[in-house]
Amino acid sequence: MAEEKSSLEIGIEQMSRAIFDGDYSQVVVHDVTIIPPMQFSPADITTLRSELNLTQWRLATVMNVSLRTVRNWESGRSHPSRVANRLLEAIKKEPSIVEHLWGMKSERVYK
């Protein structure tokens, strides 16, 4: 009895036929738009941190950046990368992410 093929195997076969045989009849193209992350200003970062009662050190730890990096963001000496902005955006939209990233399951008061 032949094993059933996984969706990945089927997709690879379809891609191979499209590339090598010119058979695009089974190929589906998806157009995806990725919305750029919010841009956080120094004041935005300070406000977010204050709203969550996080120290600069705790925010740095949660975001896996240095304390100096957070201080530079808040002073305007540097700006968060796109990845950092995306994480800040996620934290702003869903503050419980901090608990997950910190590994805590306590109340939403952070010191």
N, C-alpha and C positions, 0 to 999 in steps of 0.2 A: 504494500500500500504506500503510495507516494505521500510525503508530508506536505501539508498546506504551507504555501509561501507566506512570509510576513509581508506587511505593507511596504516595508523598506526594500525587500527583495523585488517585489512587484514594481516599485518605483524605479529601482535601478535598471530593471529590464526595459521599462518604458523609456527611460532616459537613453539607454544604449541604442534602442531602436531608432529613437529620434536623431541621435547624433550620427550613428553609423549607417543607418538605412534611410534616413530622411522621412521616417514614419512618425509624424507628429499627431496622429489621430487619437492617441491616448494621453497626450500631454495636456495638463491643466496649468495655466499660468495665473498666479495670484498677484494682484497689485496691492502692496501694503504701504501705507503711509505712516511713518513714525513721527509722532509729535515731538518737537524738541523740548527738552526739559525747561522748567522755569529757571530764570536767572535770579539768583539770590544776591541781594545787595548786603553790605555789611550790617545795615540796620535790620534787614530781614532775618539774618542769621542770629543776631543778638536777640531779637524779639522771639523767634522760634525757640531758642535755647531757654530764654526766661519763662516763656509760657509752659515749657515742659519741666521747669525747675532743674535744668541740667547745668553743671559746671562746664567750663571750657574743656577741662580734662576728660569729663565723662563723654561729652559730645565727640571729642577727638578719639577716644577709645571705641565708641560705638561705630564711628565712621572709618576706623582703622587708618587714621592720619595722626600726625604729631600735634602736640599741644601748640607748638609754634605755628603750625598751619592754620589752626582755628583762630589763633590770635591775629595772624596776618589777614585772614578773611574778614574778621570783625573790625579791623583797623583800616581796611581798604588797601593794604600793601600788596595783597594778591587776591585772586578770585578763585572760587571753586571750579574744578574741572567739570566737564559735562557729566561725567559719572558721579561726581560728588553732588552736583546740582540735582541729578536724578534721585539720589538717595535722600537728600534734603527734602525734595518734593514728596517722596514717599512717606518720610517721617511726618511732614506737615499734614498730609492727607490722612495718614493712619498712625497716630502717635504710639500705638501699642507695638509698632515695629521696634521701638527702642527697647522694650522689654525683651523681645525675642532676640535682638542682636546682643543685648547685654546679658542675656541668659537668666532673666529675672521673671518671677511671676507674682510680684508684690504690687502694692498700690502705685498709682502714677505720680509718686513724689520721689524725685531723685535728688541726691545730694552730691 
